[in-house]
Amino acid sequence: MITNNGDGDLSTSLAKSINGRGHVARIGSHPTEEFERPTFAAGAVLWRRNEKGELEIAVEHRPRYDDWTLPKGKVDPGENLAGTAFREILEETGYRVELGWLLGYVHYPVRKRTKVVYYWTAEAVDGYFEGNDDVDDEVDELRWLSPKKARKSLTYPLDQQVLDAALELLALGANRRVLLTRHARALPRRTWSGDDDKRILDKRGRRQSEMLVSQLGAYGPSAVFSARPDRCFDTVSPLSQAFDLPLTVSSTFSDDQVVADVPAAVAALKATVEQRKVAAVSSQGAAIPAMLENLFSESGIEVEDVRVKKGSVWVLHFKDDQLLGADYLASALPVK
């Protein structure tokens, strides 16, 4: 049995992350409350396979500091962390990516503030680097190197630790991901007189659904699924529209059917990624814990605190149909 002792609504530090099977990392609901005078950033260990199938890691040179480092950058106002990581990698390297494992955060003092950087793994799916020799350019050179050479070339020991964690998780061979999302906040049940399945999102819920576009989109889903209630559909409809993805409504992921037959629901969840790498699934507050507990038990992973806040996402990492680990993103709303 693999036990994860992370706190349910607090972010996971890189130092405390389990970088192997049973990995569970989290981003809490309110990162700004977890640190003293934080400045947030996000980035990734950018990777690809070359023509021989060998793993390569991207390292970038910053002329301003004359150092070799990993892609990262500060959170812009109105962004969530996953959206920042995707944008910064694209801006600095020219590559569009699919985020993978959440590695956790690192933090260090910068003047009178605390720099907090959340890292993922990120697979390069298309693009190319265009650099120049301008010293004012943020990145003037990008190199694709073997893991060993990449580690040796990195200027900072902290970046080497981030790379080490990424390599351990990449070695697990995850090839499928399900973005299991609880519907955004809806109008209160007590004030709704009609069919509960028709209950709509409130103002905060609509904002959550809008922000889920950048958070879920950063993982590169190719299909979207929803439980029967309108609030589940409305939570992922903006994602479907933004990326022109098919959106399938299925009662299989609704509370009543999941609770009635959890193994069947878990089988249906796995089936969403039988023919694709990544799928987003919008479900409900009783269904998600039931499916997660089944998956964790099946895989021998013990998670002490399974939370499912409205608008939250569990990123489930599979190798074929075997769950390897999970990440919990408590909120898609802007960090600042």
Residue frames as qw, qx, qy, qz and C-alpha x, y, z in Angstrom:
[[0.000, 0.888, 0.460, 0.000, 0.00, 0.00, 0.00],
 [0.399, 0.233, 0.001, 0.887, 1.30, 3.44, -0.95],
 [0.208, -0.790, -0.509, 0.270, 0.19, 6.22, 1.39],
 [0.277, 0.496, 0.077, 0.819, 0.12, 9.91, 0.55],
 [0.370, -0.548, -0.555, 0.505, 0.08, 12.18, 3.59],
 [0.161, 0.212, 0.147, 0.953, -0.38, 15.52, 1.84],
 [0.162, 0.407, 0.515, -0.737, -2.86, 17.99, 3.29],
 [0.412, 0.540, 0.729, 0.086, -6.08, 18.15, 1.31],
 [0.257, 0.916, 0.286, 0.112, -6.29, 21.86, 0.50],
 [0.281, -0.834, 0.318, 0.351, -2.64, 22.87, 0.68],
 [0.633, 0.682, -0.351, -0.107, -0.12, 22.83, -2.14],
 [0.952, -0.184, 0.107, 0.218, 2.46, 20.06, -2.33],
 [0.074, -0.858, 0.449, 0.240, 6.12, 21.06, -2.22],
 [0.691, 0.500, -0.518, -0.068, 8.61, 19.35, -4.48],
 [0.039, 0.472, -0.800, 0.369, 10.51, 18.18, -1.40],
 [0.498, -0.050, 0.705, -0.503, 7.47, 16.29, -0.04],
 [0.755, 0.345, -0.181, -0.527, 6.20, 14.90, -3.32],
 [0.747, -0.123, 0.651, 0.064, 6.31, 11.14, -3.95],
 [0.351, 0.639, -0.446, -0.519, 8.07, 10.87, -7.30],
 [0.025, 0.139, -0.975, -0.172, 6.99, 7.37, -8.17],
 [0.394, -0.361, -0.743, -0.401, 3.89, 5.19, -8.33],
 [0.400, -0.624, -0.612, 0.278, 1.37, 6.51, -5.86],
 [0.234, 0.024, -0.021, 0.972, 2.33, 10.12, -6.52],
 [0.064, -0.814, -0.569, -0.101, -0.33, 12.59, -5.38],
 [0.305, -0.068, -0.090, 0.946, 0.40, 16.32, -5.65],
 [0.004, -0.791, -0.608, 0.068, -1.94, 19.24, -5.03],
 [0.137, 0.274, 0.007, 0.952, -2.47, 22.91, -5.61],
 [0.063, -0.445, -0.718, 0.531, -4.61, 24.37, -2.84],
 [0.141, 0.807, 0.563, 0.110, -7.61, 26.65, -3.17],
 [0.047, -0.996, -0.013, -0.070, -5.77, 29.76, -1.96],
 [0.808, 0.143, -0.154, 0.550, -2.01, 29.61, -2.63],
 [0.127, 0.698, -0.129, 0.693, -1.68, 33.29, -1.71],
 [0.614, -0.675, 0.119, -0.391, -2.53, 32.37, 1.88],
 [0.973, -0.138, -0.081, 0.169, 0.16, 29.67, 2.07],
 [0.701, 0.151, -0.060, 0.695, 3.21, 31.92, 1.69],
 [0.266, -0.745, -0.160, 0.591, 4.64, 35.17, 3.05],
 [0.182, 0.785, -0.177, -0.565, 4.46, 37.92, 0.39],
 [0.700, 0.054, 0.653, 0.285, 4.47, 35.49, -2.56],
 [0.357, 0.591, -0.369, -0.622, 5.35, 36.12, -6.18],
 [0.811, 0.104, 0.564, -0.113, 3.97, 33.21, -8.18],
 [0.299, 0.552, -0.611, -0.482, 5.42, 31.59, -11.27],
 [0.880, 0.079, 0.434, -0.174, 4.92, 28.35, -13.15],
 [0.290, 0.638, -0.633, -0.329, 6.96, 26.25, -15.53],
 [0.972, 0.052, 0.130, -0.190, 7.85, 22.75, -16.55],
 [0.420, -0.379, 0.744, 0.356, 10.41, 20.16, -17.44],
 [0.652, 0.564, -0.119, -0.493, 9.87, 20.22, -21.21],
 [0.477, -0.278, 0.814, 0.179, 10.49, 16.86, -22.88],
 [0.736, 0.461, -0.184, -0.461, 10.15, 14.98, -26.14],
 [0.827, -0.090, 0.522, 0.187, 11.22, 11.74, -27.83],
 [0.091, 0.614, -0.515, -0.591, 13.70, 12.00, -30.69],
 [0.702, 0.347, -0.421, -0.458, 13.58, 9.92, -33.88],
 [0.420, 0.224, -0.869, 0.134, 15.23, 7.02, -32.04],
 [0.659, -0.534, -0.480, -0.224, 12.66, 7.14, -29.28],
 [0.557, -0.088, -0.472, 0.678, 15.17, 8.54, -26.79],
 [0.251, -0.869, -0.396, 0.155, 14.08, 11.01, -24.13],
 [0.420, 0.321, -0.029, 0.848, 15.32, 14.58, -24.58],
 [0.276, -0.756, -0.437, 0.401, 15.01, 17.50, -22.15],
 [0.305, 0.771, 0.143, 0.541, 14.92, 21.18, -23.13],
 [0.484, -0.575, -0.216, 0.623, 17.17, 23.63, -21.33],
 [0.296, 0.869, 0.237, 0.318, 17.21, 27.33, -22.12],
 [0.538, -0.070, -0.143, 0.828, 19.85, 30.05, -21.90],
 [0.060, -0.941, -0.333, 0.027, 18.90, 33.48, -20.52],
 [0.550, 0.476, -0.093, 0.680, 21.35, 36.17, -21.67],
 [0.259, -0.825, 0.047, -0.500, 20.32, 38.57, -18.92],
 [0.709, -0.618, 0.306, -0.146, 21.61, 36.16, -16.26],
 [0.395, 0.565, -0.721, -0.073, 23.94, 34.07, -18.46],
 [0.447, -0.209, 0.809, -0.319, 22.45, 30.89, -16.99],
 [0.401, -0.004, -0.811, -0.427, 20.91, 27.63, -18.19],
 [0.347, 0.015, 0.632, -0.693, 17.56, 26.84, -16.69],
 [0.162, 0.377, 0.907, 0.099, 14.10, 25.31, -17.16],
 [0.087, -0.430, -0.398, -0.806, 11.21, 27.19, -18.82],
 [0.254, -0.604, -0.665, 0.359, 9.16, 29.20, -16.32],
 [0.095, 0.369, 0.112, 0.918, 7.67, 32.64, -15.82],
 [0.111, 0.113, 0.535, -0.830, 5.56, 34.83, -13.59],
 [0.125, 0.574, 0.809, -0.026, 1.80, 34.54, -13.34],
 [0.009, -0.256, -0.235, -0.938, -0.02, 37.32, -15.15],
 [0.358, 0.113, 0.458, -0.806, -3.09, 38.91, -13.53],
 [0.740, 0.230, 0.001, -0.632, -6.17, 36.80, -14.20],
 [0.606, 0.340, -0.704, -0.147, -4.26, 33.55, -14.80],
 [0.896, -0.387, 0.174, -0.133, -4.29, 30.19, -13.06],
 [0.421, -0.631, 0.611, 0.229, -1.02, 28.30, -12.62],
 [0.690, 0.164, 0.662, 0.243, -1.58, 25.68, -15.32],
 [0.454, 0.850, 0.257, 0.077, -2.46, 28.42, -17.79],
 [0.119, -0.919, 0.342, 0.156, 0.70, 30.29, -16.86],
 [0.600, -0.333, 0.675, 0.271, 2.89, 27.23, -17.38],
 [0.649, 0.477, 0.552, 0.217, 1.41, 26.62, -20.84],
 [0.273, 0.957, 0.088, 0.034, 1.74, 30.28, -21.90],
 [0.283, -0.840, 0.423, 0.188, 5.27, 30.75, -20.57],
 [0.668, -0.131, 0.661, 0.315, 6.59, 27.62, -22.26],
 [0.565, 0.657, 0.447, 0.224, 5.08, 28.71, -25.56],
 [0.100, 0.994, -0.046, 0.001, 6.44, 32.26, -25.27],
 [0.370, -0.756, 0.509, 0.179, 9.95, 31.24, -24.19],
 [0.495, -0.231, 0.791, 0.274, 10.49, 28.15, -26.34],
 [0.398, 0.311, -0.468, -0.726, 7.98, 28.31, -29.21],
 [0.237, -0.036, -0.963, -0.127, 6.59, 24.87, -28.33],
 [0.682, -0.289, -0.068, -0.668, 2.97, 24.01, -27.67],
 [0.109, 0.247, -0.918, 0.291, 2.78, 21.42, -24.94],
 [0.718, -0.422, -0.426, -0.354, 0.56, 19.02, -23.06],
 [0.267, -0.591, 0.574, -0.500, 1.05, 19.25, -19.32],
 [0.691, -0.027, -0.721, -0.030, 1.55, 15.99, -17.46],
 [0.638, -0.411, -0.550, 0.349, 2.60, 15.36, -13.86],
 [0.200, -0.909, 0.071, -0.360, 2.40, 18.16, -11.31],
 [0.659, 0.222, -0.535, 0.480, 5.81, 18.03, -9.62],
 [0.495, -0.680, -0.396, 0.368, 5.01, 20.46, -6.81],
 [0.115, 0.967, -0.011, 0.229, 6.36, 23.87, -5.92],
 [0.670, -0.060, -0.248, 0.697, 9.75, 25.25, -4.96],
 [0.105, -0.964, -0.175, -0.172, 10.20, 28.54, -3.15],
 [0.659, -0.073, -0.140, 0.735, 13.05, 30.87, -2.30],
 [0.129, -0.817, -0.239, 0.508, 13.51, 34.48, -1.14],
 [0.456, 0.445, 0.288, 0.715, 13.83, 37.28, -3.69],
 [0.005, -0.453, 0.138, -0.881, 14.49, 40.59, -1.97],
 [0.289, -0.110, 0.589, -0.747, 11.62, 41.00, 0.50],
 [0.789, 0.109, -0.058, -0.601, 9.27, 38.56, -1.23],
 [0.588, -0.169, 0.791, -0.005, 8.94, 34.80, -1.61],
 [0.451, 0.371, -0.572, -0.576, 9.24, 33.43, -5.16],
 [0.646, 0.023, 0.716, -0.264, 7.00, 30.37, -5.51],
 [0.381, 0.400, -0.614, -0.564, 7.31, 28.31, -8.69],
 [0.809, 0.076, 0.503, -0.295, 4.98, 25.41, -9.51],
 [0.102, 0.462, -0.762, -0.442, 6.42, 22.86, -11.93],
 [0.891, 0.213, 0.245, -0.316, 4.90, 20.23, -14.22],
 [0.457, -0.106, 0.720, 0.512, 6.24, 17.84, -16.79],
 [0.495, 0.673, 0.098, -0.540, 5.27, 19.02, -20.27],
 [0.659, 0.106, 0.636, 0.388, 5.49, 17.11, -23.54],
 [0.111, 0.486, -0.311, -0.809, 6.33, 19.15, -26.63],
 [0.629, 0.403, 0.659, -0.088, 3.70, 18.39, -29.27],
 [0.568, 0.616, 0.318, 0.443, 4.52, 20.95, -31.96],
 [0.089, -0.992, 0.032, 0.084, 6.42, 24.16, -32.58],
 [0.778, 0.237, -0.102, 0.572, 10.02, 25.29, -32.89],
 [0.440, -0.696, -0.136, 0.550, 12.37, 27.70, -31.17],
 [0.434, 0.732, 0.122, 0.510, 13.15, 31.08, -32.68],
 [0.544, -0.689, -0.125, 0.464, 15.86, 32.87, -30.73],
 [0.440, 0.810, -0.061, 0.383, 18.18, 35.77, -31.36],
 [0.652, 0.053, -0.353, 0.669, 21.30, 37.27, -29.88],
 [0.150, -0.707, -0.017, -0.691, 19.59, 40.30, -28.34],
 [0.262, 0.089, -0.743, 0.609, 20.67, 40.52, -24.69],
 [0.400, -0.049, 0.290, -0.868, 17.22, 41.90, -23.88],
 [0.716, -0.027, -0.538, -0.445, 15.59, 38.75, -25.25],
 [0.726, -0.479, 0.317, -0.377, 14.41, 36.53, -22.39],
 [0.831, -0.142, 0.521, 0.135, 15.78, 33.35, -23.99],
 [0.306, 0.751, -0.411, -0.417, 18.39, 33.34, -26.74],
 [0.352, 0.354, -0.851, -0.164, 19.19, 29.62, -27.03],
 [0.844, -0.163, 0.272, -0.433, 17.35, 26.34, -26.48],
 [0.219, 0.423, -0.874, -0.102, 19.05, 22.94, -26.40],
 [0.924, -0.124, -0.067, -0.355, 17.52, 19.47, -26.50],
 [0.118, 0.568, -0.788, 0.206, 19.76, 17.20, -24.46],
 [0.639, -0.147, -0.754, 0.032, 19.84, 13.75, -22.96],
 [0.593, -0.758, -0.224, -0.153, 18.67, 13.74, -19.31],
 [0.779, -0.341, -0.075, 0.521, 22.24, 13.30, -18.09],
 [0.426, 0.227, 0.134, 0.866, 23.59, 16.18, -20.17],
 [0.207, -0.735, -0.304, -0.569, 20.60, 18.36, -19.33],
 [0.677, -0.694, -0.222, 0.109, 21.18, 17.88, -15.62],
 [0.691, -0.193, 0.023, 0.696, 24.86, 18.70, -15.96],
 [0.273, 0.413, 0.251, 0.832, 24.14, 21.85, -17.98],
 [0.316, -0.825, -0.391, -0.257, 21.60, 23.35, -15.52],
 [0.206, 0.594, -0.348, 0.696, 23.10, 26.22, -13.56],
 [0.412, -0.472, 0.367, -0.688, 21.08, 25.85, -10.37],
 [0.030, 0.083, -0.972, 0.217, 20.92, 22.83, -8.03],
 [0.465, 0.276, 0.527, -0.656, 17.21, 23.53, -7.49],
 [0.643, 0.450, -0.287, -0.550, 16.55, 23.06, -11.21],
 [0.312, 0.309, -0.897, -0.047, 18.47, 19.79, -11.04],
 [0.225, 0.078, 0.845, -0.479, 16.16, 18.62, -8.24],
 [0.608, 0.409, 0.163, -0.661, 13.11, 19.52, -10.34],
 [0.551, 0.450, -0.605, -0.356, 14.55, 17.55, -13.26],
 [0.061, 0.194, -0.959, 0.195, 15.30, 14.54, -11.04],
 [0.442, 0.232, 0.641, -0.583, 11.68, 14.47, -9.86],
 [0.631, 0.490, -0.127, -0.588, 10.40, 14.74, -13.42],
 [0.386, 0.411, -0.801, -0.201, 12.59, 11.89, -14.66],
 [0.157, -0.031, 0.927, -0.339, 11.34, 9.56, -11.93],
 [0.538, 0.401, 0.469, -0.575, 7.73, 10.24, -12.88],
 [0.552, 0.555, -0.372, -0.498, 8.32, 10.10, -16.63],
 [0.107, 0.331, -0.936, -0.050, 9.93, 6.68, -16.13],
 [0.479, 0.148, 0.737, -0.453, 6.54, 5.34, -14.99],
 [0.101, 0.060, 0.808, 0.577, 5.34, 5.54, -18.59],
 [0.332, 0.542, 0.536, -0.556, 1.99, 7.28, -18.20],
 [0.153, 0.051, 0.670, 0.725, 0.27, 7.28, -21.58],
 [0.204, -0.599, -0.622, -0.461, -3.31, 8.34, -20.73],
 [0.081, -0.075, -0.475, 0.873, -4.88, 11.01, -18.55],
 [0.180, -0.675, -0.665, -0.265, -8.39, 11.72, -17.35],
 [0.042, 0.209, -0.231, 0.949, -9.22, 15.23, -16.14],
 [0.310, -0.525, -0.793, -0.012, -11.97, 14.38, -13.65],
 [0.028, 0.227, -0.088, 0.970, -13.72, 17.65, -12.91],
 [0.008, -0.540, -0.755, 0.371, -16.45, 18.46, -10.43],
 [0.149, 0.744, 0.468, 0.453, -19.07, 20.80, -11.84],
 [0.165, 0.275, -0.191, 0.928, -18.73, 24.49, -11.04],
 [0.072, 0.265, 0.653, -0.706, -20.89, 26.21, -8.45],
 [0.119, -0.441, -0.698, -0.552, -24.61, 26.26, -9.24],
 [0.399, -0.468, 0.015, -0.788, -27.62, 28.03, -7.81],
 [0.233, -0.216, 0.810, -0.493, -28.52, 26.64, -4.35],
 [0.209, -0.217, -0.928, -0.221, -30.75, 23.58, -4.35],
 [0.048, -0.470, -0.707, 0.526, -32.94, 25.08, -1.61],
 [0.211, 0.547, 0.074, -0.807, -33.94, 27.99, -3.86],
 [0.217, 0.210, -0.720, -0.625, -34.49, 25.89, -6.99],
 [0.645, 0.119, 0.453, -0.605, -38.07, 24.68, -7.50],
 [0.762, 0.432, -0.271, -0.399, -37.66, 22.82, -10.79],
 [0.981, 0.101, -0.122, 0.114, -35.91, 19.66, -11.93],
 [0.552, -0.735, 0.271, 0.286, -32.59, 19.49, -10.08],
 [0.724, 0.083, 0.446, 0.520, -30.82, 18.34, -13.25],
 [0.337, 0.760, 0.313, 0.460, -31.73, 21.71, -14.80],
 [0.402, -0.860, -0.076, 0.304, -30.13, 23.77, -12.02],
 [0.575, 0.734, -0.040, 0.360, -27.80, 26.32, -13.66],
 [0.626, -0.015, -0.262, 0.734, -24.42, 27.77, -12.72],
 [0.180, -0.920, -0.245, 0.247, -24.34, 30.94, -10.63],
 [0.254, 0.947, -0.195, 0.027, -22.04, 33.90, -11.34],
 [0.360, -0.667, 0.650, 0.054, -19.04, 32.31, -9.61],
 [0.773, 0.070, 0.628, 0.059, -19.73, 29.02, -11.35],
 [0.637, 0.755, 0.144, 0.058, -19.73, 30.68, -14.76],
 [0.039, 0.893, -0.449, 0.023, -16.37, 32.27, -13.92],
 [0.610, -0.379, 0.695, 0.033, -15.03, 28.88, -12.84],
 [0.799, 0.380, 0.461, 0.066, -16.16, 27.31, -16.12],
 [0.425, 0.897, -0.115, 0.042, -14.44, 30.08, -18.09],
 [0.166, -0.788, 0.592, -0.043, -11.17, 29.60, -16.20],
 [0.802, -0.114, 0.586, 0.001, -11.31, 25.82, -16.63],
 [0.736, 0.677, 0.011, -0.014, -10.71, 26.43, -20.34],
 [0.266, 0.794, -0.517, 0.177, -7.07, 27.41, -19.74],
 [0.483, -0.493, 0.683, -0.238, -6.52, 24.94, -16.91],
 [0.837, 0.125, 0.525, -0.085, -7.92, 21.86, -18.64],
 [0.667, 0.743, -0.045, -0.048, -6.80, 23.03, -22.07],
 [0.035, -0.802, 0.596, -0.007, -3.18, 23.03, -20.93],
 [0.595, -0.238, 0.766, -0.042, -3.33, 19.22, -20.72],
 [0.210, 0.319, -0.688, -0.617, -4.42, 18.84, -24.34],
 [0.545, 0.206, 0.752, -0.307, -7.72, 16.95, -24.08],
 [0.082, 0.087, -0.701, -0.703, -9.14, 15.60, -27.32],
 [0.395, -0.434, -0.692, -0.421, -12.66, 14.84, -26.05],
 [0.203, -0.212, 0.452, -0.842, -15.02, 16.02, -23.32],
 [0.406, -0.347, -0.832, -0.149, -17.63, 14.03, -21.39],
 [0.251, -0.294, 0.295, -0.874, -20.32, 15.20, -18.98],
 [0.069, 0.276, 0.899, -0.333, -22.72, 13.72, -16.50],
 [0.065, 0.606, 0.734, 0.301, -26.43, 14.30, -17.13],
 [0.137, -0.817, -0.390, 0.403, -27.12, 17.48, -15.05],
 [0.387, 0.867, 0.135, 0.282, -26.97, 20.78, -16.93],
 [0.303, -0.917, 0.259, 0.030, -24.49, 22.19, -14.40],
 [0.733, -0.275, 0.514, 0.351, -22.00, 19.47, -15.38],
 [0.607, 0.548, 0.424, 0.390, -22.50, 20.15, -19.09],
 [0.101, 0.976, 0.071, 0.182, -22.23, 23.91, -18.60],
 [0.563, -0.730, 0.296, 0.249, -18.97, 23.51, -16.67],
 [0.558, -0.244, 0.607, 0.511, -17.11, 21.99, -19.63],
 [0.532, 0.726, 0.429, 0.068, -19.08, 23.45, -22.52],
 [0.100, 0.956, -0.202, -0.185, -16.71, 26.48, -22.79],
 [0.433, -0.481, 0.706, 0.289, -13.76, 24.06, -23.03],
 [0.617, 0.322, 0.699, 0.167, -15.48, 22.07, -25.76],
 [0.388, 0.888, 0.245, -0.026, -16.28, 25.24, -27.70],
 [0.131, -0.891, 0.345, 0.264, -12.85, 26.83, -27.28],
 [0.257, -0.455, 0.797, 0.302, -11.01, 23.82, -28.69],
 [0.669, 0.273, -0.371, -0.583, -13.75, 22.49, -30.99],
 [0.016, 0.196, -0.970, 0.143, -13.93, 19.21, -29.06],
 [0.539, -0.314, -0.653, -0.430, -16.82, 16.74, -29.06],
 [0.263, -0.251, 0.585, -0.725, -18.89, 16.84, -25.85],
 [0.513, -0.168, -0.800, -0.262, -20.69, 13.63, -24.94],
 [0.498, -0.377, 0.344, -0.702, -23.37, 13.56, -22.20],
 [0.585, -0.002, -0.810, -0.048, -23.59, 10.28, -20.31],
 [0.677, -0.590, -0.020, -0.439, -25.71, 9.32, -17.30],
 [0.874, -0.011, -0.398, 0.278, -22.92, 6.88, -16.42],
 [0.435, 0.196, -0.370, 0.797, -21.04, 9.71, -14.66],
 [0.385, -0.589, -0.079, -0.706, -24.07, 11.06, -12.76],
 [0.273, -0.419, 0.659, -0.562, -24.34, 10.62, -8.98],
 [0.822, -0.059, 0.292, -0.486, -27.19, 8.12, -8.96],
 [0.917, 0.330, -0.209, -0.080, -25.71, 5.75, -11.52],
 [0.360, 0.567, -0.645, 0.363, -22.17, 5.91, -10.14],
 [0.391, -0.370, 0.628, -0.562, -23.29, 5.17, -6.60],
 [0.899, 0.070, 0.159, -0.403, -25.48, 2.32, -7.88],
 [0.957, 0.164, 0.118, 0.206, -22.59, 0.66, -9.77],
 [0.218, -0.873, 0.330, 0.287, -19.16, 2.11, -9.04],
 [0.580, -0.218, 0.664, 0.418, -17.14, -0.54, -10.96],
 [0.511, 0.603, 0.549, 0.270, -19.20, 0.12, -14.11],
 [0.070, 0.994, 0.050, -0.063, -18.61, 3.86, -13.76],
 [0.416, -0.682, 0.488, 0.351, -14.85, 3.34, -13.31],
 [0.615, 0.132, 0.674, 0.387, -14.77, 1.12, -16.39],
 [0.359, 0.836, 0.379, 0.170, -16.57, 3.85, -18.34],
 [0.180, -0.942, 0.175, 0.221, -14.10, 6.43, -17.02],
 [0.522, -0.391, 0.625, 0.429, -11.15, 4.37, -18.24],
 [0.576, 0.443, 0.631, 0.272, -12.90, 3.85, -21.57],
 [0.196, 0.956, 0.118, -0.185, -12.85, 7.60, -22.25],
 [0.009, -0.824, 0.512, 0.243, -9.11, 7.30, -22.92],
 [0.827, 0.017, 0.547, 0.130, -8.99, 3.93, -24.65],
 [0.649, 0.541, 0.363, 0.392, -8.64, 5.62, -28.05],
 [0.179, 0.873, -0.038, 0.452, -7.03, 8.89, -26.97],
 [0.498, 0.197, -0.518, 0.667, -4.37, 10.30, -24.64],
 [0.041, -0.114, -0.477, 0.871, -6.41, 12.81, -22.66],
 [0.236, -0.564, -0.637, -0.468, -10.12, 13.28, -21.91],
 [0.128, -0.166, 0.401, -0.892, -11.98, 15.70, -19.64],
 [0.369, -0.422, -0.813, -0.157, -14.92, 14.34, -17.64],
 [0.224, -0.332, 0.228, -0.887, -17.36, 16.57, -15.72],
 [0.509, -0.314, -0.801, -0.031, -19.13, 14.82, -12.85],
 [0.460, -0.714, -0.156, -0.504, -20.69, 15.33, -9.42],
 [0.188, -0.671, 0.519, -0.495, -19.88, 15.50, -5.73],
 [0.814, -0.256, 0.455, -0.254, -20.88, 11.96, -4.78],
 [0.915, 0.403, -0.006, 0.004, -19.74, 10.29, -8.00],
 [0.413, 0.751, -0.449, 0.253, -16.16, 11.56, -8.03],
 [0.334, -0.574, 0.672, -0.327, -15.11, 10.35, -4.53],
 [0.895, 0.007, 0.384, -0.227, -16.72, 6.98, -5.21],
 [0.827, 0.544, -0.108, 0.092, -14.79, 6.52, -8.46],
 [0.178, 0.766, -0.532, 0.314, -11.55, 7.79, -6.93],
 [0.580, -0.457, 0.596, -0.314, -11.76, 5.51, -3.92],
 [0.948, 0.196, 0.238, -0.084, -12.32, 2.55, -6.24],
 [0.656, 0.683, -0.243, 0.209, -9.38, 3.51, -8.43],
 [0.079, -0.736, 0.574, -0.351, -7.05, 4.19, -5.50],
 [0.767, -0.285, 0.515, -0.258, -7.98, 0.90, -3.83],
 [0.920, 0.380, 0.092, -0.010, -7.53, -1.03, -7.07],
 [0.561, 0.695, -0.301, 0.334, -4.07, 0.48, -7.54],
 [0.764, -0.300, -0.365, 0.439, -2.94, 0.13, -3.91],
 [0.227, 0.367, -0.116, 0.895, -2.77, 3.89, -3.37],
 [0.332, -0.657, -0.623, 0.266, -4.03, 5.25, -0.06],
 [0.121, 0.452, 0.050, 0.883, -5.02, 8.90, -0.11],
 [0.197, -0.298, -0.710, 0.606, -5.96, 10.31, 3.27],
 [0.165, 0.584, 0.325, -0.725, -8.00, 13.29, 2.13],
 [0.266, 0.309, 0.709, 0.576, -9.99, 13.01, -1.10],
 [0.122, 0.553, 0.286, -0.773, -11.47, 16.44, -1.71],
 [0.287, 0.410, 0.693, 0.518, -13.83, 17.47, -4.49],
 [0.042, 0.537, 0.222, -0.813, -14.49, 21.19, -4.28],
 [0.542, 0.727, 0.410, -0.100, -16.82, 22.59, -6.91],
 [0.403, 0.895, -0.188, -0.046, -14.78, 23.45, -9.97],
 [0.408, -0.638, 0.643, 0.116, -11.85, 21.30, -8.84],
 [0.773, 0.460, -0.390, -0.198, -9.98, 18.79, -11.01],
 [0.732, -0.393, 0.548, 0.095, -8.36, 15.44, -10.30],
 [0.505, 0.636, -0.520, -0.264, -5.78, 14.69, -12.99],
 [0.884, -0.191, 0.416, -0.092, -5.56, 10.89, -13.17],
 [0.212, 0.668, -0.663, -0.265, -2.40, 9.45, -14.71],
 [0.932, 0.030, 0.314, -0.180, -2.73, 5.98, -16.26],
 [0.011, 0.435, -0.816, -0.382, -0.44, 3.51, -17.97],
 [0.286, -0.189, -0.855, -0.389, -3.00, 1.76, -20.15],
 [0.532, -0.595, -0.384, -0.465, -5.76, 1.02, -17.59],
 [0.690, -0.340, -0.459, 0.445, -3.54, 1.05, -14.47],
 [0.146, -0.965, -0.049, -0.214, -3.67, 4.17, -12.31],
 [0.681, 0.228, -0.334, 0.610, -0.17, 5.42, -11.48],
 [0.282, -0.298, -0.385, 0.827, -0.96, 8.55, -9.49],
 [0.037, 0.808, 0.539, 0.235, -3.06, 11.69, -9.38],
 [0.237, 0.044, -0.158, 0.958, -2.88, 15.46, -8.98],
 [0.076, -0.747, -0.646, 0.136, -5.53, 17.65, -7.36],
 [0.162, 0.221, 0.109, 0.956, -6.12, 21.18, -8.62],
 [0.029, -0.479, -0.722, 0.498, -8.51, 22.72, -6.11],
 [0.231, 0.811, 0.295, -0.450, -9.42, 25.78, -8.16],
 [0.584, 0.399, 0.401, 0.582, -9.13, 27.10, -11.69],
 [0.011, -0.977, -0.213, -0.022, -9.73, 30.68, -10.58],
 [0.424, 0.739, -0.278, 0.443, -6.89, 33.21, -10.93],
 [0.689, -0.189, -0.450, 0.536, -4.09, 32.98, -8.39],
 [0.237, -0.407, -0.231, 0.851, -4.03, 36.77, -8.08]]
